[in-house]
Amino acid sequence: MRLKHLFLILCLLPAAKILAQTPARAQKLLQRAEYYKARRDTANAFRYLRKAIEEDHGYSEAYSILGEWYYDAKLYRKAGDIFAQAANNCSKGKERFSLPAARSYLMGQKTDTALLWLTSAPQGNKETQHLKNQVQLILKMQQHPDTNQVINLGPRINTIYPEMFPSLSADRQTLHLTRRINGRNEDFFLAHPDSCGGWLTAQNMGYPPNTAAQESAHTVSADDHYLFFMRSDNRSDNGWARGGCDLYLAYRVATDSPWSVPESFGATINSPGFEGMPSLSPDISDLYFVSDRPGGYGGTDIWVSHFSFGLWQLPQNLGPEINTAGNESSPFISTDNHTLFFASDGHPGLGGSDLFMSRKTGDTTWGEAINLGYPINSTFDENSIYIAPDGREAYFASDRNKVAGDLDIYQTRLPEAFAPAPTAFVLCYIYDSLTKDVTSYGSITLYDADGNELAMYHGNRGDGSVLMSLPLNTTFNYEIKAFSHTPVQGTMSFSEGCTPSCVVNFPLLPQGYVKPTSDTTVLTIYYPKNITNLSDSQMQQLQAALAPWKEIPDITVFVNSYTDNSGTPLINMEKSTIRANTLSTLISNAGFVSWNIQPTGFGEVNPIVPNDSPENQDRNRRAEVIIRH
């Protein structure tokens, strides 16, 4: 909060009255100070203002300006001393300067002095009460200080520009971050470890995903194949006017492959408002993000969208335990998929934006937001945090000891009381037990002892791998599925941490299914790219294909939709599901019983020809209407 907003009361004094009571020499000294300030000679600007005060010890305007300049230069204790002098020397000084003095001493970490000045500040004032609450919280936390050391990551990671939104890859070999260059352009950078336990110099990730627009606050999936991020200054539909911030995703087949050209999530998640700062659950099924869309509690709120039935569902607000009338931002869901960390200036804090945590109490409910306290939080701004899978190692961004908004990335140990459950990363392969070939479209679903689904992990289409994040010392029931194979069930648990080098293989038998002669494919519909509706001619073909079957009882209609392999698997799954559902509705409207229609979107699975040319991709982008009778 800039201190000049606390000085509005000075504007109530008529300028002519101030000038009439101030010696001309003091006024000239103030003007000289402003001259040097305009020339960015702060040393002389401060010196001439102090001379103006020496010339007239009741010169409230000089006190006000010098205090603000000290505050903006982060010389908080000097600012507090100036306001304290003004409170003692100027007319109605305590009424006008106690609050700025308290704020300055608080930012200068002289908490007791700040509390003393708050007793002289106007009572009933909203800002006074806010500062009192802040001071009481700081004093309470100082009674039980955290002894963990906060370490700046140093000049290889932090620069003269702001760095924020840190995260580590699952194998701990890549540090991801966002850097804001020249005050506006935000790009993604990454660094790799050196041989001494530190980091090599962070390098720009390049295109894609970085562009001339602003890319910020990215999250990489645990398996290192998906990149979710926010992009600002997007073009609107007319291709000319600028838009706001939206969520995008990119994909890569292998961890050493280039990222695909990012795709927008579309209107299910993105809106005309702000959407950004995504965090992806370890099973890639929950996407947490920040938005100011209608339906929130004020400012920016944290929302979540679930990927189920092949679609990203409409986002849900995380509720009043998380969101406030202020701004909540930069969510991070830990690898235990149960503990959420985020930044907020609406919950009681130590100053500016603080970091908080909350734990799930149900499928859609969260517990109380708890301030992470010292040394992670300070009287300055902390805006993003990442917690390693061990639940203790933390990386976060703060502008402490720097000008406002100039963020650096720090490392510390998270207090045990706030730590999420430690997890193990397990790399799995699902393969055909006869051919020994890895399946590219497998999935692993985990259940608790009561049969409730906990998570579902999908295989990467490149190498068929499935990377799971599992809490330690916990037993899970699982079901393994793969296209054209018989599912298997079992249990698993891990008692010590794993990395992606901890590999588990799951063999599956080919499904012993012989296609019955009573299954009849009555129509195959081919779709242009990104089109989900039928053309008029395709509608006529559908009506003609269904006509002979309308009067035959006890039939089941299967609508199987597939895509080619261009784009990203999640988007392809969603497109195929939308096409299958749309086609199912048309068949129902044609007179078929809806519960006898079974639409399924399979995404990229089961191509009829290799996806090695645009023509072949056109053949694979299809929906089949099959009637079983």
N, C-alpha and C positions, 0 to 999 in steps of 0.2 A: 504494500500500500504506500503510494507516494505521499510524503509528509505534507506537501502543499495543500492537499485536500483537507488537512486539519486547520488550515490558516484562514478559512473563509470568513471567520469572524472579524479579521482585520479589515476586510473589504467594507465592513459596515461603517467604518470611520470615514468621514468626509475627507478627501485628499487635501482640501484647502486648510482644514483644521490641523492636520498633521504637519503640513508645511509651515503653518503659522507658529507652531510650537517648537519646531526644529531649527537649530542654528543653521545659517546658510553654509558654513564651512562643513558641517556634518553632511548636509545634502550633497555638496560637491564631492565629498569623499565617497559617498554611496554611488554617485554617477560614475566616478572614476573606477570604482570596483566593477560596475556593470560593463564599462568599456573593456577592462582587462578580461572579464568573463567571456565577452563576445569574441575576444581574440584567443580564447582558450588558454590564457595565462592564469591558471587557477591560483598559483602562489601569490601573485600580486592582487588578484581579486579578493582572496581571503584577507590579505594584509590591509587593504584599503577599507574593507568593511569593519575590521577590528578597530582601525583608526576612527571610523565614523562613530562607533560605539563609545570609544574613549572620549570623543568630543562631546557626545551627548549620551549619558548613561541611561536615559529614558527613551532612546530612539527605537521604538518598537519595530518599525519597518526594517531597520538594519539587522536587528536580532533575527527577525523572521526570515529574511533572505539568507543571512549567513548560516543559520541553522539548517535551512533546506539544502543549501549547497554542501554543507558538511555531510548531511544525511545521504544525498545523492552520490557523494564520493565514498560512501560506506565508512565514513569517520563518525561512527554512531555515538561514541562516548563524547567526542568534541561537540557534536550536535546537541547531545543532552545537556552538556555544561552551558552552552549558549542559551538554550531555552530556560534552563534553571536561572541563569542570570536575568533573563528577560522577565521571568515570573516574579523575581524579587525587586527589580528596578523599575518596571513599567507600570503605568496606570492599569488597574484591573489585570495585572500580570498573571496571577495564579489562575484566574478564570480563563485567560486566553492561551497561556503557554504550558500549563501543567500536563495537558494531554500530549502535546508534541514531545515534551521532556520525557514522559513515561514511555512513549513509543521508542524514542531514540535509545534510552537506557536499556530497554528490553532487547532491542536489536544488538546493542553493545554487550549483552550478556551480563548486565548488572541488574539482576532480577529484583533484588531487595530494594535497590534505589528506585526502580520503576514502580514497584508497589507503593513506596512512600509517596511518590508524586501522584499516583492515582487517587490517593486520599484527598488531594487538593483539586483534582479535576472536577468539572461539572458533573454532579451525580444525576443519574437518570438518563444520561447520554448513552446512546447505543454503543458508540465506540468505546466509551469508558468501561462499560460492562463487558464488552468483548475482550478488552485488554486485561481486565481483572480475571476473567475466566482463563485466559491464556497464561497469566502469571501463576495462578493457583495450580494449573496443570503442570507447569514447569517445575514449581517448587515440590510438588508431589513426586514427580519423576526423579528429581535430584536426591530424594531420600533413599532411593534404591537404584543407583546409577548402574548402567551396563558397562562392564569393563572392556568389552571388545573394542579393538582399535579400528578406526576408519582410515583406509589407505587410498590416496589418489593414485589412479593407474598410470600417471606419468605422461611425459611428452610424446611417447609413441602412440598413445591413444587419445589423450586430451591435447587440444590445440588452443589457439586464440579464438576459435569458433566454438559455439555450443555443441556438446556431444550428449546424447540422451538415448533412451530406449535400448539398454544393453540386453543381450541374451547370449547363451552358449549353445553350441550344437550338442547333441546327445553324447558324442565321443569326446567332447571338451576340446576339440582341436580347432574350433572356430569361434571367435568372439564377433558377434554382429552388433552394429550400432547405427544410429542416425546422426549425421552432422549437418548443421545449418551454416552454409557458407555465405559470406557477405550480407548477412542479415536477412536473407530470404530463401535462397535455393537450398532445399533439403535433399540429401542423397544418402544412400546406404553405403556403409563401409564395413570391411571385415578385416580381422587380424588373426594370425596364427601364433601359437606359442613358440618362444625361442628356447634355447637349450639350457637357460638359467632359471626357468620358472616364471619368466615374465612374458611379454607379448612383443612380437615384431610390429613395425609401424603399420597402422591401419591403412588399407588401400580401398579406393573406390571400387564398388562392385561392377560398375560399367553398365552398358545396355545389353539386353534388358537385365534388371527392371528399371534402372535409372534413366530418366529422360530430362528434357528441358523443364518439365513441370516439377512440382514438389512431390517427392516420395518420402514417406516418413513412417516411423513406428511399425516396423515389420516384425512378424513372428514366423519362424520356420518350424514346420512340423517336426515331431521327434524323429521321424524316419528320414528327414532331410530331403524330402521330395516335393513338398508344397511350401510356397511362400505366400503369406497373406500380408497385405499392407494397405496403407491409405495413400491416395494420390489427391493432391489439391489442384485447384485451378483447372478442372476438367471442362472440356468443351460441352456446351449444351446440345440439344438435339438439332438445332439449326446450324451447328458446326461453326458458329462465330462467337456468340456470347459466352462468357466464362461462367462456369458453375462453381460448386463448392467442393467439399472433400467427400470422396466415396471410397468404398472398399474394393480392392482388386485381389486377384490371386494368379500365381504362375506355377508351373509344374516342370519338373525335370525327371527324365527316366532314370538316370544314375547320378550319384553325388558329384561326379566329375563332368557331368553334362551341362550345357548351357541352359539357362532358364527359358521357358517358352515366353512368347509375347503375352504380357498380363491381360487378363480378361476381367471386366467389371462383373460384380455379383448381380447386377440388375435390380429391378424394383422391389423384389422380395425383401432385400436387406437395405439397399441404398434408397434414399429419399431425397426430396429437394433440400433438406437440411444438411447438417454435418454428420458424417459417419467416419470414424477413424479409430486408430489405436487398437487394432485387433489382437486378441490372444486366443490361441487354438488349444483345445483340450488335447491330451496326449493320444486319445483314440480318434482324433480328427472328426468328432461328431458334434462338438459344441463350440460355437464361435462367439466369444465375448467381445464386445466393442463399445465405443462411446458414441452417443448421438444426442442431438437436441431436438429430436422429432417430438411432435405432440404426444401427450400421454405420460410425460415424465413429471418429476418433482421440482423442476426448475434448473436453469443453467444446463449443463451437460450431464447426462445420466449414463449408467452402464446397463447395457442390454445383452441378451443372449439369444442366438438362433440355433436350433437343433437340426442336424441332418438326419432325417428319418424318412423311410419309405421312398428313398431315392431323391428327396427334395430338401432344400433348405427351407425350414418352416418360418412363419412370421415371427419376428423377434419379440421377446418378452422382457419387460422391465424387471430388474433384479429386486425392486421393492424398497421400502423405506428404511430397512436396516442398513442398506448400502447407499442409497441415493438420498440427497438432501436438496434444499433450495439453492445450494451453492453449486460448485462444479466438481463432479467426479470424473476421473480420467485414468488413462494408462492402466487398464486391468491386466493382471497376470494370473492365470490359473496354473497352480503348481502341478507337478507330475503325479501327485496323489489324486488329482482330479477332484479335490475336496476342499482345498484351501485357496481362497482368493485374496490377492494383494492388489491394492489400488491407491491412487492419489486422490486427495480431496481437500478443498478449502472450506467445506461446509460443516464437517464434523469438528468437534473441539480439537485444537491443535496447538503447536508450539509457535506458529507464525507462518504466514504464507500458505503454501500447499504442503501438506504432510502426507506420509505414507501410512496405510492402514492394512489390516488383515481381517478376514471373516471366514468362518467355516460353515459348510453346508449343514443344515439341520433337517432337510427333506429334499425331495426331488427338485423343488422350485423355491425353497426358502433358505434364508441365510441367518446366521447368528449375528450378534452385536459386532459392529465395526470397532476394532481395537487399535489405538494409536501405537505405532512401533517404538515411539519414544527415542531418547538419546541412546547411542550417538547417531543413529540413522537419521532421525528428524532433527531439525534445528529451527532457529527463528527465521531461517531463509526458506527458499523453495526447494522441495524435493518432488520430482515429477514422474519418476518411473523406476521400477524395480524388477529384478529377475532373481529367482531362488533356484539354486542348483538341485539336482535330484537327491543329493544327500540331505536336503532339508535345512542345511545350516549355512552354506556359502551363499552370500548375497552380493549382487552388483546393483548399484542404483545411481541416479543422476541428481546432482544438487548444484546450486549456485553459491554455496557457502564460500566466504572469503573471496568472492568475485562480484562484479557488477550484476545487477538484477538481470536474470535471463541468460547469463553466460554460464551454462551448465557444464560440469565435468562429470566423469564417471568414476565412482568410488567402489571399493570392495571392503566387505566386513564379514563378521560372523553374525548370523541371525540368533538372537536369544532363543533358548530352548523352548520357552513358553509360546513362541510364535511359530515354531518350526512345523512345516507339514510333515506327514509321515514319509520316511525315506523310502525310495523306490528303486527297483531294479529294472534296467533296460534289457529286454530279451529279444534277440533276433531269431525269427522263426522262418522256416521254409516248409511249404506244403507241396508234396510231390506225389506223382503217380507211382504206386508201389510196384507196378509191372514194368513200365518203361523207364522209371527213375527220372522222368522229366519233371521239372518244377512247374507247377501250375501258376499262371499269371493272374488268375481271378479268384483266389482263395480268400476266405475270411475266417476269423477266430472270434467267437462270441463268448464272453465270460459271464458267469452267473454266480450269485451267492448261494448259500446252503438252502434257501427257500425257493430257489428257482427264479429269482428276480434278475433281469438282465442288468449288468453293471457297465459293460462296454463292448463295442464291436470294432475290431481292427480289420482293415482290408489290405490285401496284398498289393504291392507295387507292380504296375504293369510291366516294368522293365525287367526286373530280375525275380519277381514273385515273392520278394521278402516281405515279412510282416514284423514291424518293430513294436513291441508292447512295453508299456510302463506299468509295473506291478508293485504294489506295496509289499514290503518284506514281511516274512513270517505270517502270511495270510494264504489260506487255501481257497482256490477257485475251482468251480466246475467250468468246463469249457465244451464247446461244440465247434468242430472244424468242418467247414464246407468248402467245396470247390466245384466249379462248373463241370458237369458230367461225371461227378464222382459221388460215392456214397459217404454221407456225413459220419463222423465218429465223435464220441463223447469221452470225457475223462476228467481228471483233476490235476492241478499243478500248484506248486508253491516254491518260493525261493527264500532262503535264510540269509543270504549275503548278496551284496551288490553285484550287478552284472553290467557289462558294457556291450555294445553291439558285437564284440567278439565272443560273447556267450551265446551259443547257437543251439537251437532246439529244432529237430526235424519231425515232421508229421506225415507219415505215409497214408495215402488214401487209395482204396480200390476203385477202379472204374465202375461207374454206375451200371448195373446189369439190366438196363432198360432197353427193350426192343420196341421200336416204334410200332404201334398197333396199326393194322390196316384200316381201322375205323377212324383214324385221324386224317382229316382232309384239309389241306391248305387251300382255302377258297380264294384268297387274294393276297398279293404282296404289294405294298405301297412304298414307293421310293420318295424320299424327301430331299428337297434342296437344302443346302447348308442353312442352319439357324431358323428353319421354318418348322412350325409344329402343327399348323392347320392344314386341312385338305383343300385342294383346288376344286373348282366346280366339276371338272372332268373326273377327278378322283372320287368325288361324292357320288357321281353317277355310276362309276365302277363299283363302289361299295354297295350301293342299292341293288345293282344287278347281281352281284355275287351273293348277297344275303337272301334275295327273293326266293330261291328254291327251298330254303331251310326254315322259313317262317312257320310253317304248319307242322314241322316234325317235332314231336315231344321229346323231353329228356335229353336235350343236347347241351353241351358245354362249349362255350366260345373262348378260346385262348387268344389274347392279343399280345404278341411278343414283339417288342420294339428294340432295335439295335442302332448303333451309330458307327461311324468310322473311328479311326484312332487319332484324328487331328484334335487339337485343343487339349484340355485337361480332363482326366478321368472323372472327377467329381461333376464338372459341368456336363460332360457327356452322359453320365448317369441321370442327371436331372433332366436333360433334354429328352432322353429316351423314355423316361417315366412320364413326362408331360405328354409326349406323343401317344403313348399307350393309353393314358387316362382320357385324353381327348377323343381318341378313336373308340374307346369303350363307351363313352357317353353317346356318341353318334349311333353305335349299334343298339344301345338301350332305347334310344329315341325311335329307332326303326321297328321296335316292337318285340325285342328280345328281353327276357327276364334279367334284370340287372345282376342278381346274385349268381346267375349262371355264366356271367362274363368275368374272366380272370385276366386283367391287364398286368403286364410286368415289363418294366424297363430294365434291360440288361446292359446298357451302355455299350462298351467296345467289344464285349464278349461275342464269340461265335461268328467271325467274319466268314462270308461264303467265298471270298477271293482275297488274296493278299492286298493290304492297304498300301500298294506301291505306286499308285498313279491316281490322278483325280477321277478317272473313269471308274476304277475299282472302288474307290471310296464312295462314289455315288451309288454303286450297287450294294455296298454294305450298310448304307444309311437307309434303313428300311423298317417297315412293320409288317408282320405276318399275321393274318387272321386265319386261325385253325379251328375247325369244328370237330369235336369228338362226339360220335353218335353210336 
